[in-house]
Amino acid sequence: MRVLLVEDSDRLRRSVSHGLRQAGFAVDTAIDGEDGLHLARTENYDAIVLDIMLPKIDGLAVLQKMRNAGKDTHVLLLTARDTVADRVTGLRAGADDYLVKPFAFEELLARVEALVRRQHQNKQPRIRVGPLEINTAARTVERGHVRITLSPREYSLLEFLAMRRGQVVSRTEIEAHIYDMQADLMSNVVDSAVCALRKKIDDVDKPSLIMTRRGMGYILQENAS
């Protein structure tokens, strides 16, 4: 899944982006509200982490302009302000969640994961697709109670397909949601990633859980046949 982090503190931006990447997220960053607004408007994100006190355009203004432009990406506001009035102002401006600095990274991660689930209309942390059980909170995958070891990128791909299970997902959508702007993508990167994932999640004696729809993309099937 792909996250935008808009934070002007170099230390905090580096530490949070590093932690999110370690957890398997693709992360784009911006250091001021102007750049953050541009990215929020032009790119597709599964969640946005947005500081309120930003240079050029403050976070609340960024949020309001996003919503006015029709962007419904779920947003977690970061702020040093801890009054009820501040929280109410942020939520009424269109925020989906609110986290006060200083915070534990584990809490931020849990809140981002929850926003991603809500963005894709999956409130439960466990997703079952055929023989697979995907735990989006623990970021684990099991098949028949046997743990499958996936790389962070492989997990992100499976999670995204699982969030859209039963639907055809194009290669362009996959690129937009599991790779950040720094990724140097080759033309066959998605096909190669799907191939590697199939080798880990499929039963060799049964059809693949991920079906290719030529010219359209891929679909993670509820029931392989």
C-alpha positions, 0 to 999 in steps of 0.5 A, spaced: 500 500 500 502 507 498 502 512 503 503 520 503 507 523 509 507 530 509 512 533 514 517 538 515 521 536 520 527 532 517 528 527 523 520 525 524 519 525 516 525 520 516 524 516 522 516 515 520 518 514 512 523 509 514 518 505 519 513 505 514 517 502 509 520 497 514 512 495 515 511 494 507 508 500 505 511 504 499 512 512 501 512 518 498 514 524 502 513 532 502 516 537 506 511 543 505 503 544 504 504 546 497 508 540 495 503 535 499 497 538 496 500 537 489 502 530 490 495 528 494 491 531 488 495 528 482 497 521 485 493 515 488 494 514 495 491 509 500 492 513 506 495 520 507 499 522 514 499 530 514 502 534 519 498 541 521 504 546 522 507 546 515 510 551 511 507 555 505 500 552 506 498 549 513 495 542 513 488 544 515 488 548 508 491 542 504 486 538 507 480 542 505 483 544 498 483 536 497 476 535 499 474 541 495 477 537 489 474 531 490 479 527 493 477 522 499 483 519 501 483 517 508 487 522 512 491 522 519 492 529 522 499 530 526 499 535 531 502 538 537 496 541 539 492 537 544 485 541 546 478 538 544 477 544 540 483 543 535 481 536 534 474 538 533 477 543 528 481 537 524 475 532 524 470 537 521 475 540 516 475 532 513 480 528 517 479 521 518 483 520 524 488 525 529 494 523 532 498 528 537 505 529 538 509 526 541 507 519 539 509 512 539 510 509 532 507 503 533 500 507 534 501 511 528 502 504 524 496 501 527 492 508 525 495 508 518 493 500 517 486 502 520 485 507 515 487 503 509 482 498 511 477 503 511 479 506 504 478 499 501 472 498 505 475 492 509 474 493 517 476 486 519 484 485 519 483 478 517 481 477 510 480 470 507 481 468 500 480 461 498 485 457 503 489 464 504 488 468 511 491 474 510 492 478 517 493 486 515 494 487 522 500 482 523 502 483 516 502 475 516 499 470 511 497 463 512 495 457 508 491 451 511 494 454 518 501 454 515 505 461 515 507 463 508 514 467 508 513 473 504 517 479 502 514 486 504 513 488 497 510 481 496 505 482 502 503 489 499 501 486 492 497 480 496 494 485 500 492 490 495 489 484 491 486 481 497 482 488 498 480 488 491 478 480 491 474 478 486 475 484 481 480 485 476 486 490 478 490 493 472 497 493 472 497 501 472 493 500 479 498 495 482 504 500 480 500 506 483 499 503 489 505 498 491 511 502 488 513 509 491 515 515 486 523 513 487 522 506 484 525 505 478 520 501 474 521 496 468 516 494 464 515 487 466 515 489 474 508 487 475 508 481 471 515 479 475 512 480 482 505 476 480 509 470 478 514 470 484 507 471 489 504 465 485 510 461 487 509 462 494 501 462 495 499 457 490 498 449 491 502 446 485 496 441 484 491 446 483 489 452 479 493 459 481 489 463 486 491 469 481 488 469 474 491 473 469 485 477 464 489 479 458 489 486 456 486 488 463 490 485 469 489 480 475 484 478 479 485 474 486 479 469 486 475 467 492 475 460 489 480 457 484 477 453 479 
